[in-house]
């Protein structure tokens, strides 16, 4: 175990100058972030550029959480487009880092601000008479605070459900917890408490919903489900707050 961690540390140290080199090559529209997924709440160990405003010691984004949830089955995600909370359009690539055993322990991320390129493209399309509706890029929460990332994911899931927590039936509540688990939320320390507080339910009830959501996955897959790898899965079921006081989106 110690030798594996030493190897992972060496890889991260070796990549640190690469971060600066890539950012310098592409200029001020580029940001490169090196993540150590062994510490999700402060995964940023090196950063160059300021497209998303991240700093060393900051947290991973929801994209990182998704990679973390997939564990060693994670794959590179290349050339996807997202949008920051400030409205900047960003083209990104996330390349997972593995040690010699194949274990995923981090990622090298490249973010390029393509906002102005997109505007020029739209102008040229309009001049050519080829302008048309384009799919809106999803908004991604980038920040140094892991709590804000968890909150954004929870808000997005509730918005997709079209209901407040109090308005969800049991099946949709389990769907909500399953969706958060698949996105790596519960791999973050204290996330279960944060989600419970936001929903206005007890910590025990949150553990119960998570446990049942994972059990449903395993049953559907014949006992080989892809339950999340977060430590929250060790919780014990508690009472079920079907109509919690103070529940809010």
Secondary structure, DSSP 8 states (H G I E B T S, - for coil): -HHHHHHHHHHHHHHHHHHHHHHHHHGGGEEEEEEEGGGGGG-EEEEES-SS---TT----HHHHHHHHHGGG---EEEEEEE-TT--EEEEEEEEEE-TT--EEEEEEEEEE-HHHHHHHHHHHHHTT---------B----S-HHHHHHHHHHHHHHHHTS-GGG--HHHHHHHHHHHHHTTGGGSTTHHHHHHHHHT--HHHHHHHHHHHHHHHHHHTTS------SGGGG-------TT-TT---
